[in-house]
Structure formats: structure tokens, C-alpha cells
Amino acid sequence: MQNGIVDYSFQDPQMASMQASQGRVRLLAICSGTRMDMAPNLPTMGEQGYPQFNLIGWFAATVPAETPNAIVEQINKWFAAVLATPETRQFLTSFGSDVWITRSDEAQAFFLKDIATWQKNVAESGIEQQ
């Protein structure tokens, strides 16, 4: 973009916020369905007239499928406790990430829904499976 060949791009929040803070790009909108803590004044694509955009990146801690539920829930509690601290929230927000604390069953349902959404998107695009 800096050399003037590309007029716009879609970037992850971490890269976009870094580039914007250095004055290299101008942020226009957030692709998720809700505004982000890192840029509360930046509108969503939906607010700009494109409601079909609800694209988010996310990270998750995973364990093997056969892990006993009691262990999964304990790990989830540990992560939730760390993510709930003001220090962790501030740290992650400073890098363009919003904290999303959820139960393991909710995360699994979200993950499976995301897979189905992207399978549909790829099928509609006509991209051949590799």
C-alpha cells in the first residue's frame, strides 16, 4: 500500500493498528459485527452499509478430543481467570485484540459454525478443493 499500487486492503487488527499508529494507513472500518475495544470510534462494516461482513479472527487453546471434561473445564477456568484481569485485557487490547471469554462448549460450537461458514464461502466462490 505504501508504494501506491494497492488502494485498500483487509488486515487483521494487530497489523492494521500497528500500521495506523505509524501513520502508514487510514483505518476505515472493522469487519466484525461489533466495534473493537482497540478502536471504539471506528465503525463496523455493517454500520457502513455492508451488514454481511462479520469476519473475525480468533485464537483458542485446544486439547485432544479424549481429554476428560473435568480437565477441560479446569483449563478453561485458568484461562478465563487470566483473561479477566485488567492487565491482560489492556495488554491484548494494545495489540488489537478483544478478549472473548467463553465456556469450552460454546467455543466448540463457534468453531464448528465457523468451519461450516467457510466451507460454504469456499464452495460459493468456486475454489477447487486442493
C-alpha positions as CSV (number, residue, x, y, z in Angstrom):
1,M,0.0,0.0,0.0
2,Q,2.8,2.4,0.8
3,N,4.1,2.3,-2.8
4,G,0.7,3.4,-4.1
5,I,0.0,0.2,-6.1
6,V,-2.7,-1.1,-3.7
7,D,-5.6,1.2,-2.9
8,Y,-7.1,-0.7,0.0
9,S,-6.7,-4.0,1.9
10,F,-8.3,-6.1,4.6
11,Q,-5.9,-6.7,7.5
12,D,-6.0,-8.3,10.9
13,P,-6.5,-5.9,13.7
14,Q,-2.9,-6.4,15.0
15,M,-1.3,-5.4,11.7
16,A,-3.8,-2.7,10.9
17,S,-3.5,-1.0,14.3
18,M,0.3,-1.0,14.1
19,Q,0.3,0.4,10.6
20,A,-2.3,3.1,11.6
21,S,-0.3,4.1,14.7
22,Q,2.7,4.7,12.4
23,G,0.6,6.8,10.0
24,R,1.1,4.4,7.2
25,V,-2.6,3.6,6.6
26,R,-6.0,5.1,7.5
27,L,-8.5,2.7,9.1
28,L,-12.0,2.8,7.5
29,A,-14.0,0.1,9.3
30,I,-13.9,-3.0,11.5
31,C,-15.0,-6.2,9.7
32,S,-16.5,-7.8,12.9
33,G,-20.2,-7.3,13.8
34,T,-19.3,-5.2,16.8
35,R,-16.8,-2.4,17.4
36,M,-13.5,-3.3,18.9
37,D,-12.0,-2.0,22.2
38,M,-8.8,-1.0,20.4
39,A,-10.7,1.5,18.2
40,P,-14.1,2.2,19.7
41,N,-14.7,5.1,17.3
42,L,-14.0,3.0,14.2
43,P,-17.3,1.9,12.7
44,T,-18.1,-1.7,11.7
45,M,-18.6,-2.6,8.0
46,G,-22.3,-3.2,8.9
47,E,-22.6,0.4,10.1
48,Q,-21.0,1.5,6.8
49,G,-23.8,-0.3,4.9
50,Y,-22.3,-3.8,4.5
51,P,-24.1,-5.9,7.0
52,Q,-23.0,-9.2,5.5
53,F,-19.5,-8.6,6.9
54,N,-18.9,-10.3,10.2
55,L,-15.4,-11.5,9.9
56,I,-13.3,-12.1,13.0
57,G,-10.0,-13.8,13.8
58,W,-9.8,-15.7,17.0
59,F,-7.4,-17.8,19.0
60,A,-8.2,-20.8,21.2
61,A,-6.5,-23.2,23.5
62,T,-7.2,-26.7,22.4
63,V,-6.7,-30.2,23.9
64,P,-7.1,-33.7,22.4
65,A,-10.7,-34.7,22.0
66,E,-10.4,-37.5,24.5
67,T,-9.3,-35.2,27.3
68,P,-11.7,-35.7,30.3
69,N,-14.2,-32.9,30.7
70,A,-13.1,-32.1,34.3
71,I,-9.6,-31.3,33.0
72,V,-11.0,-29.2,30.0
73,E,-13.1,-27.2,32.4
74,Q,-10.2,-26.6,34.8
75,I,-8.0,-25.4,32.0
76,N,-10.9,-23.1,30.8
77,K,-11.2,-21.7,34.3
78,W,-7.5,-20.9,34.4
79,F,-7.6,-19.1,31.0
80,A,-10.7,-17.2,32.0
81,A,-9.1,-16.0,35.2
82,V,-6.0,-14.7,33.4
83,L,-8.1,-13.1,30.6
84,A,-10.3,-11.4,33.0
85,T,-7.5,-9.4,34.7
86,P,-7.2,-5.7,33.7
87,E,-3.6,-6.2,32.9
88,T,-4.3,-8.9,30.4
89,R,-7.1,-7.0,28.8
90,Q,-5.0,-3.9,28.5
91,F,-2.1,-5.9,27.0
92,L,-4.3,-7.7,24.4
93,T,-6.2,-4.5,23.5
94,S,-2.9,-2.7,22.9
95,F,-2.2,-5.3,20.2
96,G,-5.6,-5.0,18.6
97,S,-7.3,-8.0,20.3
98,D,-10.5,-8.0,22.2
99,V,-10.9,-10.6,24.9
100,W,-13.6,-13.1,24.5
101,I,-14.1,-15.4,27.5
102,T,-16.4,-18.4,26.8
103,R,-17.1,-21.9,28.0
104,S,-15.5,-24.8,26.2
105,D,-18.8,-26.0,24.8
106,E,-19.6,-22.5,23.4
107,A,-16.1,-22.3,21.9
108,Q,-16.6,-25.7,20.2
109,A,-20.0,-24.7,18.8
110,F,-18.5,-21.4,17.5
111,F,-15.6,-23.3,15.9
112,L,-17.9,-25.7,14.1
113,K,-20.1,-22.9,12.9
114,D,-17.1,-21.1,11.6
115,I,-15.9,-24.2,9.7
116,A,-19.4,-24.5,8.1
117,T,-19.4,-20.8,7.2
118,W,-16.0,-21.0,5.5
119,Q,-16.9,-24.3,3.7
120,K,-20.0,-22.5,2.3
121,N,-17.9,-19.5,1.3
122,V,-15.3,-21.6,-0.5
123,A,-18.0,-23.6,-2.3
124,E,-19.8,-20.5,-3.5
125,S,-16.5,-19.0,-4.7
126,G,-15.8,-21.9,-7.0
127,I,-12.4,-22.6,-5.5
128,E,-11.4,-26.2,-6.2
129,Q,-10.5,-28.3,-3.2
130,Q,-6.8,-29.0,-3.0
